[in-house]
Amino acid sequence: MGSIIGSIFGTQADKSADETLGFNAMSAAAASATAYLAATLEATTPEVRRLFSEYTTQNVLGHEAIMAFAVQKGWVKPYDAPAQQLQETVQQSQAALGGQQ
Protein backbone atom coordinates (compact mmCIF):
# COMPACT_ATOMS: atom_id res chain seq x y z
CA MET A 1 0.00 0.00 0.00
CA GLY A 2 1.35 3.42 -0.91
CA SER A 3 1.72 6.34 1.42
CA ILE A 4 -1.37 8.12 2.67
CA ILE A 5 -0.22 11.51 1.41
CA GLY A 6 0.98 9.97 -1.85
CA SER A 7 -2.43 8.48 -2.50
CA ILE A 8 -4.10 11.83 -1.90
CA PHE A 9 -1.65 14.13 -3.68
CA GLY A 10 0.02 11.74 -6.11
CA THR A 11 3.74 11.48 -6.71
CA GLN A 12 4.50 15.07 -5.74
CA ALA A 13 4.45 14.24 -2.01
CA ASP A 14 7.72 13.03 -0.54
CA LYS A 15 7.92 9.87 1.53
CA SER A 16 8.67 11.78 4.74
CA ALA A 17 5.16 13.25 4.82
CA ASP A 18 3.76 10.03 6.30
CA GLU A 19 6.56 10.04 8.85
CA THR A 20 5.78 13.64 9.80
CA LEU A 21 2.09 12.84 10.19
CA GLY A 22 2.96 9.79 12.28
CA PHE A 23 5.16 11.77 14.64
CA ASN A 24 2.50 14.47 14.93
CA ALA A 25 -0.10 11.83 15.78
CA MET A 26 2.20 10.34 18.44
CA SER A 27 2.79 13.77 19.92
CA ALA A 28 -0.93 14.53 19.99
CA ALA A 29 -1.74 11.18 21.62
CA ALA A 30 0.96 11.74 24.25
CA ALA A 31 -0.28 15.25 25.00
CA SER A 32 -3.87 14.04 25.25
CA ALA A 33 -2.90 11.21 27.60
CA THR A 34 -0.93 13.66 29.74
CA ALA A 35 -3.89 16.03 29.95
CA TYR A 36 -6.30 13.25 30.91
CA LEU A 37 -3.85 11.92 33.50
CA ALA A 38 -3.63 15.38 35.06
CA ALA A 39 -7.42 15.64 35.04
CA THR A 40 -7.65 12.18 36.63
CA LEU A 41 -5.33 13.20 39.44
CA GLU A 42 -7.21 16.45 40.07
CA ALA A 43 -10.75 15.06 39.93
CA THR A 44 -12.40 14.57 43.29
CA THR A 45 -15.51 12.65 42.27
CA PRO A 46 -14.83 8.90 41.89
CA GLU A 47 -17.00 8.62 38.79
CA VAL A 48 -15.21 11.49 37.08
CA ARG A 49 -11.82 10.05 38.08
CA ARG A 50 -12.80 6.70 36.56
CA LEU A 51 -13.98 8.38 33.37
CA PHE A 52 -10.74 10.36 32.97
CA SER A 53 -8.72 7.27 33.84
CA GLU A 54 -10.43 5.33 31.05
CA TYR A 55 -9.71 8.15 28.59
CA THR A 56 -6.08 8.11 29.72
CA THR A 57 -5.89 4.38 29.06
CA GLN A 58 -7.44 4.78 25.61
CA ASN A 59 -4.94 7.49 24.69
CA VAL A 60 -2.00 5.44 25.94
CA LEU A 61 -3.17 2.48 23.84
CA GLY A 62 -3.55 4.74 20.82
CA HIS A 63 -0.04 6.10 21.32
CA GLU A 64 1.26 2.54 21.67
CA ALA A 65 -0.34 1.55 18.36
CA ILE A 66 1.11 4.54 16.54
CA MET A 67 4.55 3.88 18.07
CA ALA A 68 4.41 0.23 16.99
CA PHE A 69 3.58 1.38 13.46
CA ALA A 70 6.50 3.83 13.49
CA VAL A 71 8.87 1.09 14.64
CA GLN A 72 7.54 -1.23 11.93
CA LYS A 73 8.10 1.45 9.28
CA GLY A 74 11.63 2.10 10.56
CA TRP A 75 10.91 5.70 11.57
CA VAL A 76 11.82 4.91 15.18
CA LYS A 77 14.69 2.57 16.01
CA PRO A 78 14.46 1.91 19.75
CA TYR A 79 17.21 -0.71 19.79
CA ASP A 80 19.93 1.35 18.12
CA ALA A 81 22.82 2.50 20.28
CA PRO A 82 22.09 5.78 22.10
CA ALA A 83 24.94 7.54 20.26
CA GLN A 84 23.47 6.44 16.91
CA GLN A 85 20.01 7.65 17.94
CA LEU A 86 21.43 11.01 18.96
CA GLN A 87 23.40 11.35 15.71
CA GLU A 88 20.30 10.54 13.66
CA THR A 89 18.23 13.07 15.63
CA VAL A 90 20.84 15.77 15.02
CA GLN A 91 20.85 14.98 11.29
CA GLN A 92 17.06 15.12 11.14
CA SER A 93 17.04 18.43 13.01
CA GLN A 94 19.59 19.93 10.63
CA ALA A 95 17.58 18.71 7.65
CA ALA A 96 14.43 20.26 9.12
CA LEU A 97 16.25 23.57 9.51
CA GLY A 98 17.47 23.43 5.94
CA GLY A 99 21.09 22.74 6.79
CA GLN A 100 21.43 25.76 9.08
CA GLN A 101 23.84 25.41 11.95
N, C-alpha and C positions, 0 to 999 in steps of 0.2 A: 504494500500500500504506500502511495506517495505521501509527501508531507501535506499537512493540513493547509498551510498557507499556499503551497504549490498547487494544490487542487483548486483553490479559490482564485488565485491570481495568475496561474500558469507558470511558465518557466522563468519569469522575471524575478520571482522571489528566491532569495538565497536559502541554503539549507539551515542556516543558523536562526532563521525566524522561528522555527518550531522549538528550538532550544531556548530562545528568549521567552517565548510564550510559556514553556514548561517551567522555567525558573521564576517567572512572574506568578504563575499559578501556585508554585511551592511557597513563595513568599507570602502570597495572599492567604493561603491555608494556614501557614504558621502564625501570621498576624491575627487571623480570626480565632484560632485556638488559644492564643495568648489572651485575647480580649475576653473570651468566654471563661477561661480559667480565672482571670481576675474577677469577673462578675460572679463566678461560683464562690470564690473565697470571700467576697463582700456581701453576698446575699444572706439575709438572716432567716428567711422563711424556708423551711425544709423542702417544700414543693418547688420553690423557685431554684434553690440550690441544686436539686436533682435535675431539673430541666436544663439549667446551664451546664451541669456536669455531663449530661447526655450530648449536648451540642459540642462540648469540648471533645468528647470521645469521637464524635462523628468527624470533626475537623482534623483530629490527629490521624484517624484512619484514612481520610482523604489525602492528607499530606504524605502518609506512608505509601499510598498507591502511586501518587505522582513521583515520589522519590524512587520507588522501584522501577517505574517506567524510565526515569532519567538514567538510572544505573544500567538498565537493559540497553538503552540507546547509546551508552558510552559517554553521556554528557557529564556524569559524575563518576569518579573512580575512587571509591572509598578505601580500596586496598592498596593504592599506590603509596609509595614512601612519602612522608610528610614534606620532605624537601622538594620532591617532584610535584606534589600538589600545590605547594607555594609557588614554584616556578611557573607552573601552568596558569595559576591565578594572576600572577604578575603579567604574563604574556597576554592573557585575555583582557586585563585592565588596560594595558597599553594599546591593544587593538581597538578597544572601545573608545579610547581617547584619540584615536587617529594617529598613533605613533608619537604623541607628545610625551615629553619627559618631565 
